[in-house]
Amino acid sequence: MTATVESAALVGPGVGRIDGPAKVTGAAHYPSDYTYPGLVHASLVRSPVSIGRIRRMRTAAAEAAPGVLAVITPFTAPRLHRAKRNMMTPPPVPPLQDDEIHHYGQYVAVVVAETPQQASAAARLVEVEYAFDAPVLSIRHPDAETRANPYHIDMQRGHVETGLESADVTVDATFTTSEQAHSPIGLFATVARWEAGRLTVHDSTQNPFHVRDVLAASFRVPPDHVRVVVPFVGGAFGAGLRVSPHTILAALAARTVDRPVKLVLTRPEMFTGVGHRPDTVQRVRIGATRDGALIAIDHEGTSTGSRGLNVLNPITSGTVAAYACPNVSSRDNRVELDIPPISHMRAPGEAEGNFALESALDELSYALGIDPIELRLRNYAEVHPQTGIAWSSKALRECYQVGAERFGWSRRTAEVGSIRDGHWRIGYGMAGVSYGHFQEDCRARARIHRDGTAHVQSGVPEIGVGTMTVITQVAAEALGLPLMRVEFALGDTDMPRAPFVGGSGLTAALGGAVLDACRNLVREFLDRAAEDDASPLKGCGLADVVLVGGRIVRRDDRRSGESYTEILTRHGLDALGADGESSRPPGEIGTQVKSLIVSRHGRRVQKLVSRSKGTVPAGAFAARFVEVGVDPELGLLRIRRVVSAVDAGRVLNEKTARSQIIGGTIQGIGTAMFEDLITDSVTGRIANATFGDYLIPVNADVPDMDVVFVGQPDATTPTGVKGVGEIGYMGIPAAIANAVFHATGRRLRSLPITIDQLL
Ligand code: MOS
């Protein structure tokens, strides 16, 4: 039972970012901003070869260079221990433990010096001789071996081949997507400091508790001897879900020189050191009746991986949930290569799968002569199609309708190339999105002090998405306090344990934990008043009171009540506090599939998905609409308009949620038009590892964007949210490619779409 809150609608239309002023004035500390007396700097030496062995190293010149305190190599580094697997990924291989090279950019030495310049200058003096072999770098290499995805996430229903044979119309198409680098503005950094056997670390991470656990295991110290403090990260899209070797090396360097050490990756090091989105090859076969009823979908996807590092990257599993189609098969493969580590990157795998499926559906719509939206509506999955169980909530139909209206889809003339604007050929394209978020267990703490302020805590970092703002809103609303009187502190493993910021599930998890803590806190206050003859709240339970303006008042007599401050004062207390928690919902399909995949390697997924009792399939939905202009003579592609209609459940803050969708959309434009890691096919060198060469969208590439939220609060989370972190990215590449087809008649199945494809 929850106390009713009456406050000025804190949640909803949105407030500005609470951390905005601290960020623009420089008061907010990102990991690289931390400094300590005696702080020194580390620089890394990377392997220029992909596979082989270190034959010899000469470090004398580096050691003699000005300011140098240590040069740590595989031949001098102390032994490190390997941590246990976390939920999402295997632990990093401990760095500098042997002379073997497994990928280009692997760290082979750390140089520590008084200044960053001295460290990097000395790092260039380290001489390394390698014995090297020819690496296998591409999915097309004859020695590239395709294997089933180790996570066992393949799914099927019905009989795909029979379905395809009986179809009136079929589409059979192969799609490719490119490798992409994590490009947050904030370079990943670690500051490490040992003091009396205890380690304090500031690290660019989405999961400080995982960093703590990995470092504790690496150095064989108890986890409570490691503290990770990271309130702010300068952007992270999945690279911060796992621990990268540089974080361990910073701590190793600090221990070696017995001084605090700062290690900030360079931009080129970001291209090899924190993981990348792997490339994919996908084949989609769809069969339908003449009137557009889907009979069969077969989706097989292969992504590349780095040898020995199995990161879940589910490409095709979203396909089984997307449409009401009786015969579906989804299969994922993996090709392991001698490439730098892959990592998760915003809607990992599923976004690539969505590109292939939603492009293929567009092809089908032209083959059938049915409007793309109409085709999707005819195959609308009213219930989760793999299980027949009702969705927790689903407003995808409204997404199509509202999005189409705002976009002006009805002005689209079906014929290819039929809309012009001067010499520009105009195309309209759209795509649908279904996306299950991933929610983990979470804890939080709330306190109210005698001065009437509330302090809420959880260990999670603010990675730039608005967590601090929306969680402050949630707490203020739950306690009936004005926003100004609530402070949400975060980013410290000494605070209650929070899960990773990722999987679009943090707001659901943390919001639930904070609501629970606030509810328990109000109960603490009522407990004090329960036997107190002096209190007008005597005998009241949560259901009997209303929270308003820092006061608890009786529901049956609003004039009768008292403030938090009055209760604390009368009982001689400085503060009252309470803990709260939230758990992974028992049966969300998105959640459940993903959690089983990672915790049990998915062996039971199929059975569970098809039969679990109490399972509620949940997730966010969206429809994306894009207008492009193509200049066929110059091969120019311009995104002219984007309309996104999103069902993300309850929207806690329209401003920050809209920013999430816009940010994801821009990333989608990057995927569709620009981003492509180029690997030298002989050495494995990343040939475009700078922002001069690796293209990401700039303002001139980004048009005005219209974002509209539809749908209702979702019943599976206490706050009613469904997550907006990843859905903003999904669907944009397909909508762009579909728009290009409408403009030009060219079906581009290979991302990014480049000038040569358009000429
Ligand atoms: Mo995201 S790939 O959940 O950081």
Residues whose N, C-alpha, C, O or C-beta is under 5 A from the ligand:
A	BS01	MOS	A236 F237 G238 H344 M345 R346 A347 P348 V501 G502 G503 S504
